[in-house]
Amino acid sequence: MKEQIIIALKAVGVLTFLLGIIYPLCITEISHICFHQKANGSLIEKDGTIIGSKFIGQPFDSIVYFMPRPSAVDYGTLPSGASNLSYTNKQLYEQMLVRKQEFITCNDLDSAQVVPSEMLFASASGLDPHISPEAALLQIDRIVKARNFSTRQIQSLHSKVEQSIERPQFGLFGERRVNVLELNLWLDEMSSSR
């Protein structure tokens, strides 16, 4: 019996070392070599400063930028998550009405305008960096007025939104979407190149 316990403990020790230390280190190193950008968080730099990640939403409060999807956790990465309010919850319904009115007012839309659902509800993580192309297109007039874009710049902005559309993964998973941070960075580049 004692010998079997010793053998079991040795096996646990060896497997813990191999699978808990060596294997993760090897996989991490392989991912850094083969997929360097992704393994490091798909970080986006501007003028040598990291300003965000392609896969983590962040707030944009100015009218000169595309508005991101609402966040139940104020875009905090450590306590990321949803509000956990059910669709029958009165508080969720009230939040949705407030967000809809804010979106319509901010973008100077008709009160009967259908607002895309991602602009009304926070994602499950609270960090979704994407919005639908329809939500982006509804914001263009506001951005154009705020940035005083020329006709050429307006056409470029429409083209940029169309070119930025990401298709469902493998044609099956997810929806058509655009990355808010990438669009907003492009807006800044467009404005500075006048």
Solvent accessible surface area in square Angstrom, and as a share of the most:
residue,aa,sasa,rsa
1,M,175,0.78
2,K,154,0.65
3,E,131,0.59
4,Q,123,0.55
5,I,91,0.46
6,I,75,0.38
7,I,114,0.58
8,A,54,0.42
9,L,117,0.58
10,K,134,0.57
11,A,45,0.35
12,V,95,0.54
13,G,40,0.38
14,V,86,0.50
15,L,95,0.47
16,T,80,0.46
17,F,107,0.44
18,L,81,0.40
19,L,113,0.56
20,G,46,0.44
21,I,84,0.43
22,I,65,0.33
23,Y,123,0.47
24,P,54,0.34
25,L,114,0.57
26,C,64,0.38
27,I,82,0.42
28,T,67,0.39
29,E,99,0.44
30,I,94,0.48
31,S,32,0.21
32,H,61,0.27
33,I,127,0.64
34,C,81,0.49
35,F,123,0.51
36,H,118,0.53
37,Q,102,0.45
38,K,145,0.61
39,A,39,0.30
40,N,59,0.30
41,G,35,0.34
42,S,6,0.04
43,L,72,0.36
44,I,32,0.16
45,E,112,0.50
46,K,79,0.33
47,D,138,0.72
48,G,68,0.65
49,T,82,0.48
50,I,96,0.49
51,I,58,0.29
52,G,16,0.16
53,S,11,0.07
54,K,60,0.26
55,F,107,0.44
56,I,66,0.33
57,G,5,0.05
58,Q,46,0.20
59,P,67,0.42
60,F,33,0.14
61,D,140,0.73
62,S,48,0.31
63,I,99,0.50
64,V,40,0.23
65,Y,48,0.18
66,F,0,0.00
67,M,45,0.20
68,P,15,0.09
69,R,47,0.17
70,P,25,0.16
71,S,18,0.12
72,A,42,0.33
73,V,34,0.20
74,D,117,0.60
75,Y,35,0.13
76,G,23,0.22
77,T,75,0.44
78,L,174,0.87
79,P,89,0.56
80,S,51,0.33
81,G,19,0.19
82,A,43,0.33
83,S,49,0.32
84,N,138,0.71
85,L,46,0.23
86,S,64,0.41
87,Y,188,0.72
88,T,131,0.76
89,N,52,0.27
90,K,151,0.64
91,Q,99,0.44
92,L,17,0.08
93,Y,122,0.46
94,E,80,0.36
95,Q,54,0.24
96,M,32,0.14
97,L,78,0.39
98,V,83,0.48
99,R,47,0.17
100,K,66,0.28
101,Q,103,0.46
102,E,101,0.45
103,F,2,0.01
104,I,9,0.05
105,T,93,0.54
106,C,51,0.30
107,N,4,0.02
108,D,115,0.60
109,L,40,0.20
110,D,98,0.51
111,S,89,0.58
112,A,83,0.65
113,Q,58,0.26
114,V,122,0.70
115,V,9,0.05
116,P,22,0.14
117,S,71,0.46
118,E,23,0.10
119,M,6,0.03
120,L,16,0.08
121,F,49,0.21
122,A,24,0.19
123,S,13,0.08
124,A,84,0.65
125,S,49,0.32
126,G,1,0.01
127,L,21,0.10
128,D,39,0.20
129,P,13,0.08
130,H,22,0.10
131,I,3,0.02
132,S,19,0.13
133,P,2,0.01
134,E,90,0.40
135,A,0,0.00
136,A,0,0.00
137,L,68,0.34
138,L,36,0.18
139,Q,0,0.00
140,I,2,0.01
141,D,93,0.48
142,R,15,0.05
143,I,0,0.00
144,V,20,0.11
145,K,144,0.61
146,A,37,0.29
147,R,27,0.10
148,N,119,0.61
149,F,15,0.06
150,S,55,0.36
151,T,97,0.57
152,R,147,0.54
153,Q,5,0.02
154,I,53,0.27
155,Q,114,0.51
156,S,32,0.21
157,L,0,0.00
158,H,78,0.35
159,S,53,0.34
160,K,51,0.22
161,V,0,0.00
162,E,96,0.43
163,Q,144,0.64
164,S,26,0.17
165,I,18,0.09
166,E,48,0.21
167,R,145,0.53
168,P,34,0.21
169,Q,103,0.46
170,F,163,0.68
171,G,60,0.58
172,L,137,0.68
173,F,123,0.51
174,G,54,0.52
175,E,135,0.61
176,R,100,0.36
177,R,56,0.20
178,V,0,0.00
179,N,2,0.01
180,V,3,0.02
181,L,9,0.05
182,E,63,0.28
183,L,1,0.00
184,N,2,0.01
185,L,28,0.14
186,W,49,0.17
187,L,0,0.00
188,D,35,0.18
189,E,103,0.46
190,M,20,0.09
191,S,33,0.21
192,S,96,0.62
193,S,79,0.51
194,R,153,0.56
